[in-house]
């Protein structure tokens, strides 16, 4: 049973990580956070990315 449970939990963890990264990608696209912004205004990009990641974490916990 333990081998099955560990595989199941690893699969769930992987699905959650994929969902988290997909959510971040969607949010960056919607907010116009691009590599160009990163190159031209690094500190603004960092702030926006930190905000997006915090929001994605909150949404991941809620769901």
Buried (B, 14 or more C-beta within 10 A) or exposed (E): EEEEEEEEEEEEEEEEEEBBEEBBEEBBEEEEBEEEBBEEEEEEBEEBBEEBBEEBEEEEEEE
